[in-house]
């Protein structure tokens, strides 16, 4: 799986969801590789690509509904949102 495909899918999904909603990285992985063992292997690359997109200012990485600094270590459950979303917007169920 190429970084370009992962990037394109992340950007497609966050744009479709809008600025006040977020996606789980697993949604991206599952869209790219529907088979469970395959999408689970993609989770690391999806998270890494999401951090790079956040560092470039294109998306936000959220922890507990709040944007986090993408240059800091990001651990645990995260969600992704198009840059410029609002704090306290509707969030889907947290999973990762």
Secondary structure, DSSP 8 states (H G I E B T S, - for coil): --HHHHHHHHHHHHHHH-TT--EEHHHHHHHH--SHHHHHHHHHHHHHHHHHHHHTTSEEEEETTEE--TTS---S--EEEETT--TT--------
